Amino acid sequence: MASLAQNRTRTPAVTLRLAALAALALALLAILPAAFAANESYDIVMKNYSYTPDHMTWHVGDTVNLTLTNNSTDKTHEVMFGKGDLRYETDSFGAKHPHGWTTKLFDSPDQLHFMKGQKIEELMAAMPMITLQPKGGTMTFTFTVPDKKGTWSYACFEENGSHYADHNMKGTIDIVD
Ligand SMILES: [Cu+2]
């Protein structure tokens, strides 16, 4: 009864202001997690012969904004996403070299949106394969994390696959709910 009595003594203006604040707080609580939790941002730096970071955790349905930068002073590096057995390509001398995986993370080039970049050696959206020149080659792209839960890899197959096969230039991604 005491609180009721207190409420009655408040002026209508104060009560209205409190109600407005409460409504605003509720609105912010509803909006903020959606604005921040739904987006993930990563800067991956490449050098001879590694990625930093070499592990990421992505959430299904999130929008990821990813910037790749090649800080090597002398080597071209790339990123390819996938898993499973290695995929091989045959060169003009008939020799086979590892180049990506048999299972691709992205099914269609439409899933990736390339935003900006420079010193790009090669860009094959269908793989996808993003190859960047040394000393600052960079590419920023966005995508929605596909509903493919599990552990995936990213790696560089430059110089006839030797960056991966001989130097273990790779990283892993866990896709979770
Ligand atoms: Cu490389």
Boltz pocket constraint, residues with backbone or C-beta under 6 A from the ligand:
constraints:
  - pocket:
      binder: B
      contacts: [[A, 47], [A, 49], [A, 76], [A, 77], [A, 78], [A, 156], [A, 157], [A, 158], [A, 163], [A, 169]]
      max_distance: 6.0
